[in-house]
Amino acid sequence: MPYPKPSRRSWAEPFKIKVVEPLKTTTHEHRVKAIKEAGYNTFLLRSGDVYIDLLTDSGTNAMSDYQWAGMMLGDEAYAGSKNFYHLESSMQKYYGYKYLVPTHQGRGAEHIISQILIKPGDYIPGNMYFTTTREHQELAGGTFVDVIIDEAHDSESNHPFKGNVDLQKLEDLIKKVGPKKIPYASVAATVNMAGGQPISIGNIKAVRKMTEKHGIKIILDATRAVENAYFIKTREKGYEKKSIEAILKELCSFTDGCTMSGKKDLLVNIGGFLAVNDKDVFDEARNMVVVFEGLHTYGGLAGRDLEAMARGMEEMVEETYIRSRIGQVEYLGQKLIDWEIPIVRPIGGHAVFLDAKKIYSHIQQDQFPAQTLAAEIYLDSGVRTMERGIVSAGRDSKTGENRHPKLELVRVTIPRRVYTQAHMDVTAESILEVYENRKKVKGMRMIYEPKHLRFFQAKFART
Ligand SMILES: Cc1ncc(COP(=O)(O)O)c(C=O)c1O
């Protein structure tokens, strides 16, 4: 039979490879030992024991020659580095906020804004929690309230904007606790825990309209806002012809500031920032950053890191880049869909999320199906993924009980500009193998539980 002709023209990565880093394969026996020693937690594996590392897209990006050249132009002055001013003007150009406070990474910014805006007893509505974001909101004495649309909790719903805020849920909360107890709405673009799902411009605009009249601010988690902008361009009516750059700026314009983990969209290995429009909040943040991160013109980073972020901003909005970035995630996801492996639909921006609840329907949630699935994929091929289910959800800060999220997922996260289509094929085939052997697998029990963000360091044993 002749090879089938393609139904559409392909995209290709808009770069070629100049430097390579060898990958190591391991034997099954080696992996059995390694994962056992890691307490069946992929976060505790050594990277030298991993073949294809799809743990996270955070700080795992490949920088361009333009960014590396910028690293040599690092101005390592303690105060007033040239690179700070470059980053500041780039942030103003691409994100549109007035003031910039650099931080070592996203959670540094989350810490500062939470301490400034949240009082004990406050409520923070948001479009699904993120682990570090909620932790900082709770440490400041706040209570996070999930106001995302119901479709976000349903892995099979094909809603194009599963990151949207449910306006009724938001209004109900405002009525119930009163606007004075809500310092800001915490809106993420895209929503990591929902499967990398976007929020629409129409929705953020409506959220703005509702919160503005009550004096409630909106703080955007802009970590993957460029990926969100791509989904707006391809899915929201009226945005087809707008540039990614213009959509990003429009998205931010409905918010009062953002926290940013530069380790994602900005195509760097370390860095982040807080950006705000309010001068008083900025003055406080600029003062706090000195205590927790470093002087307000470096925020715990080297000058070269600030330069790499500024240059990353120019590259992140290139249409050919973002199309290939999301296209690669889609390529992997579509393979799994074609093999009828349950994944979160639609395919997200930074990762493919496997539905562990469906794959291991015989394993109770308290026996950690997603944690088990991530361990099994590693055992099969050395591909590293991570749990996003009951372990990541942690315990209720008031009752101390385990939270039971509706979604019990394994995140197969694609670093930017790092792996090829062949790596996606190998990964997909390993997931298929594990899926076909699913009935033989048993769950696990937790044998060590740290107090904060337990998914990073918890240990497990086979039941
Ligand atoms: C949506 C989201 N917000 C915030 C953060 C925290 O950023 P960082 O890891 O740079 O502290 C992350 C990181 O994974 C994230 O995915």
The ligand as a Tripos MOL2 file, in Angstrom:
@<TRIPOS>MOLECULE
LIG
   16    16     1     0     0
SMALL
NO_CHARGES

@<TRIPOS>ATOM
      1 C1          0.8090   28.4020   36.9120 C.3       1 LIG1
      2 C2          2.0230   28.5410   37.7660 C.ar      1 LIG1
      3 N1          2.1010   29.5570   38.6290 N.ar      1 LIG1
      4 C3          3.1720   29.7260   39.4160 C.ar      1 LIG1
      5 C4          4.2440   28.8660   39.3780 C.ar      1 LIG1
      6 C5          5.4050   29.0750   40.3290 C.3       1 LIG1
      7 O1          6.5230   29.4700   39.6670 O.3       1 LIG1
      8 P1          8.0060   29.0610   40.1320 P.3       1 LIG1
      9 O2          8.1370   27.5970   39.9880 O.co2     1 LIG1
     10 O3          8.8830   29.8340   39.2150 O.co2     1 LIG1
     11 O4          8.1530   29.4990   41.5520 O.co2     1 LIG1
     12 C6          4.2260   27.8000   38.4740 C.ar      1 LIG1
     13 C7          5.3580   26.8670   38.4130 C.2       1 LIG1
     14 O5          5.2920   25.7170   38.1410 O.2       1 LIG1
     15 C8          3.0750   27.6320   37.6520 C.ar      1 LIG1
     16 O6          2.9790   26.6240   36.7830 O.3       1 LIG1
@<TRIPOS>BOND
     1     1     2 1
     2     2     3 ar
     3     2    15 ar
     4     3     4 ar
     5     4     5 ar
     6     5     6 1
     7     5    12 ar
     8     6     7 1
     9     7     8 1
    10     8     9 2
    11     8    10 1
    12     8    11 1
    13    12    13 1
    14    12    15 ar
    15    13    14 2
    16    15    16 1
@<TRIPOS>SUBSTRUCTURE
     1 LIG1         1 GROUP 0 **** ****
